[in-house]
Amino acid sequence: MNIKLKKANYDDLELIYKMQIEAFTPLFKKYKDDDTSPANEPLERIIQRFSQPFTDYYLIMKDNQPIGGIRIICRGNQRYRVSPIFVLPQYQGRGIAQRVFNIIEAIYVDAQLWELDTILEEEGHCYLYEKIGYIKTGKLEKITDMMTIVYYEKVISK
């Protein structure tokens, strides 16, 4: 599988916005998390994040076609956060996200700690992150009666 990351530029932001909506809409419909769903974010929010000096956006490319995106936040002191990562629905479940995590760890070689969060009730998401070395921090955040955010981190040993 030919998966690569392409660093996004300003002209890519509308595409990232559209793919983010498409990728997160099934979860939004399931959990109805109006205030927290990336499917509900305006384009202006992505533009604002893109402009942050500590944020990098990448397009996830399969055979030179964009199929998703990932945002990396540099938190300083060799700490990074993934928020969000998404793959279009028709490409999910094929190991693409796992490959993307390998690529970002190769790009950010100085990282000593990675952080992310996901929906606790989405067992497949939790399974993926745990499979690639992320550990629950113990922090949980109840969003709705049906949805809890669980926080993860991964320590990189050098």
VENBEL-V938233 format. One record per pair of residues at least 4 apart in sequence whose ideal C-beta (glycine too) atoms are under 6 Angstrom apart, sorted by sequence separation. I is the first residue (numbers start at 1). J is the second residue. D is the distance in whole Angstrom. If there is no record, write none. Layout:
I J D
I J D
//
This chain:
8 12 4
12 16 6
19 23 6
21 25 6
24 28 6
27 31 6
33 37 5
41 45 4
75 79 4
87 91 5
104 108 6
123 127 6
127 131 6
130 134 6
143 147 4
61 66 6
62 67 5
87 92 5
91 96 6
129 134 4
34 40 6
49 55 5
74 80 6
75 81 6
142 148 5
143 149 6
50 57 6
59 66 5
60 67 6
118 125 4
60 68 4
72 80 6
73 81 4
140 148 5
141 149 4
28 37 4
87 96 5
59 69 6
87 97 6
140 150 6
28 39 4
58 70 5
71 83 6
139 151 4
24 37 6
24 38 4
25 39 5
57 71 5
136 150 6
137 151 5
24 39 4
70 85 4
56 72 5
136 152 6
137 153 6
69 86 6
20 38 5
21 39 5
55 73 6
68 86 5
134 152 4
54 73 6
68 87 4
54 74 4
68 88 6
134 154 5
67 88 5
133 154 5
129 152 5
67 91 5
17 43 5
80 108 6
119 147 6
120 148 4
17 46 5
70 100 6
120 150 4
80 111 5
101 132 5
78 110 5
117 149 5
13 46 5
78 111 6
13 47 6
78 112 4
79 113 5
80 114 5
81 115 4
82 116 4
98 132 6
117 151 5
116 152 5
13 50 6
115 153 5
60 100 6
113 153 6
114 154 4
113 155 6
112 156 5
111 156 6
38 84 5
12 59 6
8 57 4
8 58 6
19 69 6
7 58 6
8 59 6
5 58 4
6 59 5
16 69 5
6 61 5
4 61 5
3 62 6
2 63 5
23 86 4
23 88 6
20 86 6
22 88 6
19 88 6
3 96 6
3 99 5
5 103 5
36 143 6
33 143 5
33 144 6
33 147 6
31 146 6
31 147 4
//
